[in-house]
Amino acid sequence: MTDSPTGVDRDPDPRPLREDPPAESLRTRLWRHGFNLLPSYRGTGARVDHIGADWRFVRIRVPFTWRTRNAVGTIFGGSLYAAIDPVYMTMLRRVLGDGFTVWDKSAALEFIEPGRDTLYAEFELPPAETDAIRDALGPGESTDRRYLVSLVDEAGTVHAACEKTLYVRRDA
């Protein structure tokens, strides 16, 4: 996907879905149910399927239904983007804690293949990533972080890839 017109300049992640996601806690299960009840997220047609106990892993699902179907019989691109939009920001806010401000800054979405089945996205935030943010930022300093997430079917075929840029600032 290098030199793509959307600005996504890394290849989409072709990994199949994890069969052994990290365990959920009671707290993250409650967050998952609450997240799925939010009108703004519920309207996307997507669902959060799993949130790891430490907020470093999230899996979402975008089913191919009448709510997500567009006029040409594929999953509506707006549903795809809206389903993945808040996830990395929410993960970083939960993992970094109150001493940091995290905002979405930009996104580039590339549609690779039309979706006619349920699509999934898995978001991972390794400890090394959050350690690097903490180490790099002094009080009042900020950085932009880029994350790539792919929407795949059950076979692991990539249908869309999104690169999110997040603004992170350590509060003074």
C-alpha positions as CSV (number, residue, x, y, z in Angstrom):
1,M,0.0,0.0,0.0
2,T,2.9,2.3,-0.4
3,D,2.2,5.6,-2.1
4,S,-1.6,5.1,-1.8
5,P,-3.8,8.1,-2.3
6,T,-5.3,7.7,1.2
7,G,-2.0,8.1,2.9
8,V,-1.8,4.6,4.4
9,D,1.8,3.9,3.8
10,R,2.3,0.5,5.5
11,D,1.0,-2.9,4.4
12,P,-2.1,-4.1,6.1
13,D,-1.7,-6.6,8.8
14,P,-2.6,-10.0,7.3
15,R,-2.6,-11.9,10.6
16,P,-5.5,-14.3,11.1
17,L,-7.8,-13.7,14.1
18,R,-6.3,-14.7,17.4
19,E,-7.7,-18.0,18.8
20,D,-6.4,-17.2,22.3
21,P,-7.1,-13.5,23.1
22,P,-6.0,-12.4,26.6
23,A,-8.6,-13.0,29.3
24,E,-11.2,-10.4,30.1
25,S,-11.8,-9.2,33.6
26,L,-15.2,-8.5,35.1
27,R,-14.4,-4.8,34.8
28,T,-13.5,-5.0,31.0
29,R,-16.6,-7.3,30.4
30,L,-18.7,-4.5,31.9
31,W,-16.9,-1.9,29.8
32,R,-17.5,-4.0,26.7
33,H,-21.3,-4.2,27.4
34,G,-21.4,-0.5,28.2
35,F,-19.5,0.4,25.1
36,N,-21.9,-1.6,22.9
37,L,-24.9,0.2,24.5
38,L,-23.5,3.7,23.6
39,P,-25.8,5.2,21.0
40,S,-22.9,6.6,18.9
41,Y,-21.2,3.2,18.8
42,R,-24.4,1.1,18.5
43,G,-25.4,3.1,15.5
44,T,-22.4,1.8,13.6
45,G,-23.8,-1.7,13.6
46,A,-20.5,-2.9,15.0
47,R,-19.9,-4.6,18.4
48,V,-17.0,-4.9,20.7
49,D,-16.4,-8.6,21.2
50,H,-13.5,-8.7,23.6
51,I,-11.4,-6.4,25.8
52,G,-8.4,-7.9,27.5
53,A,-8.2,-7.4,31.3
54,D,-5.3,-4.9,30.9
55,W,-6.8,-3.0,27.9
56,R,-4.0,-4.0,25.6
57,F,-6.2,-6.1,23.3
58,V,-9.6,-5.3,21.8
59,R,-11.5,-7.2,19.1
60,I,-14.5,-5.7,17.3
61,R,-16.9,-7.2,14.8
62,V,-18.8,-5.6,12.0
63,P,-21.5,-8.0,10.8
64,F,-22.9,-7.8,7.3
65,T,-26.6,-7.0,8.1
66,W,-29.3,-4.6,6.8
67,R,-27.9,-2.0,9.2
68,T,-24.4,-2.1,7.7
69,R,-25.2,-2.8,4.1
70,N,-24.8,-0.1,1.5
71,A,-26.7,0.4,-1.9
72,V,-24.3,-1.9,-3.8
73,G,-24.6,-4.9,-1.4
74,T,-21.4,-4.5,0.6
75,I,-20.5,-3.2,4.1
76,F,-20.9,0.5,4.2
77,G,-17.5,2.2,4.5
78,G,-18.8,4.6,7.2
79,S,-19.7,1.6,9.4
80,L,-16.2,0.2,8.9
81,Y,-14.5,3.4,9.9
82,A,-16.9,4.3,12.7
83,A,-16.4,0.8,14.2
84,I,-12.6,1.2,14.5
85,D,-12.5,5.0,15.2
86,P,-12.6,5.2,19.0
87,V,-10.7,2.0,19.9
88,Y,-7.0,3.0,20.0
89,M,-7.8,6.3,21.7
90,T,-9.8,4.5,24.4
91,M,-7.1,1.9,24.8
92,L,-4.3,4.5,25.3
93,R,-6.4,6.5,27.6
94,R,-7.1,3.5,29.8
95,V,-3.5,2.2,29.8
96,L,-1.7,5.5,30.2
97,G,-4.1,6.8,32.9
98,D,-5.1,10.3,34.1
99,G,-1.7,11.9,33.6
100,F,-2.0,11.9,29.8
101,T,-4.3,13.6,27.3
102,V,-5.1,11.4,24.2
103,W,-7.0,12.6,21.1
104,D,-7.6,11.3,17.6
105,K,-5.6,13.5,15.2
106,S,-6.1,11.9,11.8
107,A,-7.0,8.7,10.0
108,A,-6.5,7.3,6.5
109,L,-8.7,4.4,5.4
110,E,-8.0,2.2,2.4
111,F,-10.7,-0.1,1.0
112,I,-9.0,-3.2,-0.4
113,E,-11.8,-5.6,-1.1
114,P,-15.6,-5.3,-0.7
115,G,-16.9,-6.8,2.5
116,R,-19.8,-9.2,2.1
117,D,-19.3,-11.2,5.3
118,T,-18.7,-10.3,9.0
119,L,-15.4,-8.4,9.4
120,Y,-13.2,-8.2,12.4
121,A,-10.5,-5.9,13.7
122,E,-8.0,-6.7,16.5
123,F,-6.2,-3.9,18.2
124,E,-3.0,-4.6,20.2
125,L,-1.0,-2.2,22.4
126,P,2.3,-3.8,23.5
127,P,3.8,-2.7,26.8
128,A,6.9,-1.5,24.9
129,E,4.7,1.1,23.1
130,T,3.2,2.6,26.3
131,D,6.6,2.5,28.0
132,A,8.1,4.4,25.1
133,I,5.5,7.0,25.3
134,R,6.0,7.4,29.1
135,D,9.8,7.6,28.6
136,A,9.7,10.0,25.7
137,L,7.4,12.6,27.3
138,G,8.1,15.1,30.0
139,P,5.4,17.2,31.6
140,G,3.7,19.3,29.0
141,E,5.3,17.5,26.1
142,S,3.4,15.8,23.3
143,T,3.9,13.3,20.5
144,D,1.9,11.8,17.6
145,R,1.7,8.0,17.5
146,R,0.6,6.0,14.4
147,Y,-1.3,2.7,14.5
148,L,-2.4,0.4,11.7
149,V,-5.5,-1.8,12.0
150,S,-6.9,-4.1,9.4
151,L,-10.5,-5.3,8.9
152,V,-10.4,-9.0,8.0
153,D,-12.9,-11.8,7.5
154,E,-12.8,-15.1,9.3
155,A,-10.3,-16.5,6.8
156,G,-7.9,-13.5,7.4
157,T,-8.5,-11.8,4.1
158,V,-7.9,-8.1,4.5
159,H,-10.9,-6.0,3.3
160,A,-9.8,-2.5,4.6
161,A,-6.8,-1.0,6.4
162,C,-6.8,2.1,8.6
163,E,-3.9,4.1,9.8
164,K,-4.8,6.2,12.9
165,T,-2.7,9.1,14.2
166,L,-3.2,9.9,17.8
167,Y,-2.0,13.0,19.7
168,V,-0.6,12.1,23.2
169,R,0.4,14.7,25.8
170,R,1.7,14.2,29.3
171,D,-0.1,16.7,31.5
172,A,1.9,19.2,33.4
